[in-house]
């Protein structure tokens, strides 16, 4: 899994797996798209207006938690506020 952010367009993408086939992009809302394969497999989630959805100025880090192991990692975010 990979999270990318492009401050030029204020778009974040959560890639759950590499695209190995054609996917359909489904607009869930004006700020959320999901890439899905014909078999229903989700390949990725696109967040438009990402700095707002990821917490804007109030959110300075992303915490990834492995519930099974009780471990977590913190990643600092540098979000475009424009």
PyMOL commands that set and color helices and strands:
alter all, ss='L'
color gray80, all
select helices_A, chain A and resi 50-53+56-58
alter helices_A, ss='H'
color red, helices_A
select strands_A, chain A and resi 2-6+11-15+23-29+32-37+42-48+61-66+71-76
alter strands_A, ss='S'
color yellow, strands_A
deselect
rebuild
show_as cartoon
